[in-house]
């Protein structure tokens, strides 16, 4: 993601709350501190298809907002 972001390609990382600090630290270390983190509810592993779908439904509006913000 960092390499793509540095090339000007719209990117983001989807993660859950326990990994937010790690995600922000990694983005900074990789030279893209402005990399958006799209937060979803935790956990993701071990969930049923329906629960994973709920997480996706939660993330989609955030992804759309990110795209709209970067089209201006």
C-alpha positions in Angstrom: 0.0 0.0 0.0 2.8 2.4 0.9 4.4 2.1 -2.5 1.1 2.6 -4.3 0.3 5.6 -2.1 3.7 7.2 -2.9 2.9 6.8 -6.6 -0.3 8.8 -6.1 -2.7 5.9 -6.3 -5.6 6.1 -3.9 -5.1 3.5 -1.2 -6.3 2.7 2.3 -5.9 -0.1 4.8 -8.9 -1.8 6.4 -8.2 -2.8 9.9 -10.0 -3.3 13.3 -9.4 -1.3 16.5 -6.8 -3.6 18.1 -4.6 -3.0 15.0 -5.1 0.8 14.6 -2.0 1.8 16.4 0.1 -0.8 14.5 -1.4 0.4 11.2 -0.6 4.1 11.9 2.9 3.2 13.1 3.6 1.2 10.0 2.3 3.9 7.7 4.6 6.4 9.3 7.6 4.1 9.2 6.9 3.4 5.5 6.7 7.2 4.8 3.0 7.6 4.3 1.6 8.8 7.6 -1.5 10.2 5.8 -2.5 6.7 4.6 -6.2 6.3 5.6 -7.1 3.5 7.9 -10.7 2.4 7.4 -11.7 0.9 10.7 -14.1 -2.1 11.0 -15.4 -3.9 14.1 -13.2 -6.5 15.6 -12.8 -9.5 15.2 -12.9 -10.7 11.6 -11.3 -14.1 11.9 -13.6 -17.1 12.6 -16.8 -15.3 11.7 -19.6 -16.6 9.7 -20.2 -15.4 6.2 -23.1 -13.2 7.5 -20.9 -11.6 10.1 -18.2 -10.9 7.6 -20.8 -9.4 5.3 -21.8 -7.1 8.2 -18.2 -5.9 8.5 -18.1 -5.3 4.7 -21.4 -3.4 4.9 -19.8 -1.3 7.6 -16.7 -0.5 5.5 -18.3 0.2 2.1 -19.6 3.7 3.0 -16.2 4.6 4.4 -14.6 3.5 1.1 -17.1 5.5 -0.9 -16.4 8.6 1.2 -12.7 8.1 0.8 -13.1 8.0 -3.0 -15.3 11.0 -3.1 -12.9 13.0 -0.9 -10.1 12.3 -3.3 -12.0 13.1 -6.5 -12.3 16.8 -5.5 
